[in-house]
Amino acid sequence: MPATKQKATLADFRALPEGPPYYELIDGELIEMPSPTPEHQRIVFQLARRMADFAEEHELGEVFVAPLDTHLTETDAYQPDVLFISDERRDIVGDRIEGAPDLVVEVLSPSTGYYDLTRKRRVYAETGVREYWIVDSKEQTIRVLERPGGEQFEARSETRDEDAAVHSGVLDGFSVRLAELTP
């Protein structure tokens, strides 16, 4: 009978040297994250810039971009593409993020999309992320998911229309159109 592989822990993850290469700890497995494409980074930059400007203007909190370790459970530490932490929860910001951000954005890519849509989505919900945005440039969609009182995300809005805006419930008043994020 083959030996059971022991899961890596947050302590193992913290012991890694600073990247590159960068890793995420997903369900106790260290997964090397490939370098993103220019298209991916354009979307991340445009969305993060708009969110950060809005958060600053309305004195709501702070926006960060990957790579930034976000420690969620003993076997899960991710690097969300974009994340927002409200002023009320600023205490989770240290050398790393120690807890669930208020809002997380993942821009799907072929190498990481599976994790973003499955395990990471579940862990984000279970650990208290209030809003989860999934941007899929290939399918030309933005999905906004929220947790209305439970541990599971529910779709609040989705758009395939370049000119239709999606709105944030966490960043009250913030909206963005797909056309603003893609070239």
C-alpha positions as CSV (number, residue, x, y, z in Angstrom):
1,M,0.0,0.0,0.0
2,P,1.5,3.4,-1.0
3,A,2.3,5.9,1.8
4,T,-0.1,8.8,2.1
5,K,1.5,12.1,1.1
6,Q,1.5,14.5,4.0
7,K,-0.1,17.8,3.4
8,A,2.0,21.0,3.5
9,T,1.0,23.5,6.1
10,L,1.2,27.2,6.5
11,A,4.5,26.8,8.4
12,D,5.9,25.0,5.3
13,F,4.6,27.8,3.1
14,R,6.1,30.5,5.3
15,A,9.5,28.7,5.1
16,L,9.7,29.1,1.3
17,P,12.2,31.6,0.0
18,E,10.7,34.8,-1.4
19,G,9.9,34.3,-5.1
20,P,10.1,34.1,-7.9
21,P,9.0,31.4,-8.4
22,Y,5.8,32.1,-6.5
23,Y,3.6,29.4,-5.0
24,E,0.2,29.1,-3.6
25,L,-0.7,26.6,-0.9
26,I,-4.0,24.9,-2.1
27,D,-5.4,22.2,0.1
28,G,-2.0,21.4,1.5
29,E,-0.3,21.2,-1.9
30,L,2.3,23.7,-3.0
31,I,1.4,24.8,-6.5
32,E,3.9,26.9,-8.5
33,M,2.2,29.8,-10.2
34,P,3.3,30.5,-13.7
35,S,4.1,34.1,-14.8
36,P,0.9,35.8,-16.0
37,T,0.3,37.0,-19.6
38,P,0.3,40.6,-20.6
39,E,-3.5,40.5,-21.2
40,H,-4.0,39.1,-17.7
41,Q,-1.8,41.9,-16.2
42,R,-3.6,44.6,-18.2
43,I,-6.9,43.5,-16.6
44,V,-5.4,43.3,-13.1
45,F,-3.9,46.7,-13.5
46,Q,-7.0,48.4,-14.9
47,L,-9.3,46.9,-12.3
48,A,-6.9,47.5,-9.3
49,R,-6.3,51.1,-10.4
50,R,-10.0,51.8,-10.6
51,M,-10.7,50.1,-7.3
52,A,-7.8,51.7,-5.5
53,D,-8.8,55.2,-6.7
54,F,-12.4,54.6,-5.6
55,A,-11.4,53.2,-2.2
56,E,-9.0,56.1,-1.6
57,E,-11.5,58.8,-2.7
58,H,-14.2,57.4,-0.4
59,E,-11.7,56.5,2.4
60,L,-12.9,52.9,2.5
61,G,-9.7,50.8,2.8
62,E,-6.8,49.6,0.7
63,V,-6.4,47.6,-2.6
64,F,-3.5,45.2,-3.2
65,V,-2.4,43.1,-6.1
66,A,-0.5,39.8,-6.5
67,P,2.0,38.6,-5.6
68,L,0.9,39.0,-2.0
69,D,0.5,36.1,0.3
70,T,-2.9,35.8,1.9
71,H,-3.1,33.2,4.7
72,L,-6.6,31.7,5.0
73,T,-6.3,28.3,6.7
74,E,-3.6,26.0,7.9
75,T,-3.5,24.4,4.4
76,D,-4.5,27.3,2.2
77,A,-2.5,30.5,1.3
78,Y,-3.3,32.2,-1.9
79,Q,-2.2,35.2,-3.9
80,P,-5.4,36.8,-5.2
81,D,-4.9,38.9,-8.3
82,V,-6.6,41.9,-6.7
83,L,-7.9,42.2,-3.1
84,F,-9.5,44.9,-1.0
85,I,-9.3,45.2,2.8
86,S,-11.6,47.7,4.5
87,D,-10.3,50.2,7.0
88,E,-12.3,48.3,9.7
89,R,-10.3,45.2,9.1
90,R,-6.9,46.7,8.5
91,D,-5.5,44.7,11.4
92,I,-5.2,41.6,9.1
93,V,-2.5,43.5,7.1
94,G,1.1,42.8,8.3
95,D,4.0,41.3,6.5
96,R,1.4,39.2,4.8
97,I,-2.4,39.2,4.8
98,E,-3.5,37.1,7.8
99,G,-7.2,36.4,7.1
100,A,-9.9,36.8,4.6
101,P,-10.0,40.0,2.5
102,D,-13.3,41.8,2.1
103,L,-13.2,41.4,-1.6
104,V,-11.1,39.2,-3.9
105,V,-10.7,39.3,-7.7
106,E,-9.3,36.4,-9.7
107,V,-8.6,36.8,-13.4
108,L,-8.9,33.3,-14.9
109,S,-6.0,31.8,-16.8
110,P,-5.6,28.4,-18.3
111,S,-3.1,27.2,-15.7
112,T,-5.0,28.4,-12.6
113,G,-8.6,28.8,-13.6
114,Y,-9.6,25.3,-12.2
115,Y,-8.4,26.3,-8.7
116,D,-10.0,29.7,-8.9
117,L,-13.4,28.2,-9.7
118,T,-13.3,25.2,-7.3
119,R,-11.1,25.0,-4.1
120,K,-10.2,28.7,-3.9
121,R,-13.8,29.7,-4.4
122,R,-14.9,27.4,-1.5
123,V,-12.1,28.5,0.8
124,Y,-12.8,32.2,0.1
125,A,-16.4,31.7,1.1
126,E,-15.7,29.6,4.2
127,T,-13.1,32.0,5.5
128,G,-15.2,35.1,5.2
129,V,-14.5,36.8,1.9
130,R,-17.6,38.9,1.4
131,E,-17.4,39.4,-2.4
132,Y,-15.6,37.4,-5.1
133,W,-15.2,38.6,-8.6
134,I,-14.2,36.2,-11.4
135,V,-13.0,37.9,-14.6
136,D,-12.7,35.6,-17.6
137,S,-11.2,37.4,-20.6
138,K,-11.5,34.4,-22.9
139,E,-15.3,34.2,-22.3
140,Q,-15.5,38.0,-21.9
141,T,-17.4,37.8,-18.6
142,I,-17.2,39.3,-15.1
143,R,-19.1,37.5,-12.4
144,V,-19.7,39.0,-9.0
145,L,-20.4,36.6,-6.2
146,E,-21.5,37.4,-2.7
147,R,-22.3,35.5,0.5
148,P,-25.7,36.7,1.7
149,G,-25.5,35.3,5.2
150,G,-24.1,31.9,4.5
151,E,-20.9,30.1,3.8
152,Q,-21.6,29.7,0.1
153,F,-21.2,32.3,-2.7
154,E,-24.2,33.1,-4.8
155,A,-24.0,35.0,-8.1
156,R,-25.2,38.6,-7.7
157,S,-24.4,39.7,-11.2
158,E,-22.7,38.7,-14.4
159,T,-22.1,40.4,-17.7
160,R,-21.0,39.5,-21.1
161,D,-21.9,42.9,-22.5
162,E,-18.8,45.1,-22.8
163,D,-20.8,48.2,-22.0
164,A,-22.8,46.8,-19.1
165,A,-21.4,47.6,-15.7
166,V,-21.0,45.2,-12.7
167,H,-21.4,46.7,-9.3
168,S,-19.7,45.9,-6.0
169,G,-21.7,45.5,-2.8
170,V,-18.5,45.8,-0.6
171,L,-17.2,48.9,-2.4
172,D,-20.6,50.6,-2.3
173,G,-21.0,52.7,-5.4
174,F,-18.1,51.2,-7.3
175,S,-18.8,49.8,-10.8
176,V,-16.8,48.8,-13.8
177,R,-17.5,47.8,-17.4
178,L,-15.8,45.0,-19.2
179,A,-14.7,47.4,-21.9
180,E,-12.7,49.4,-19.3
181,L,-10.6,46.3,-18.5
182,T,-9.8,44.8,-21.9
183,P,-8.0,46.3,-24.8
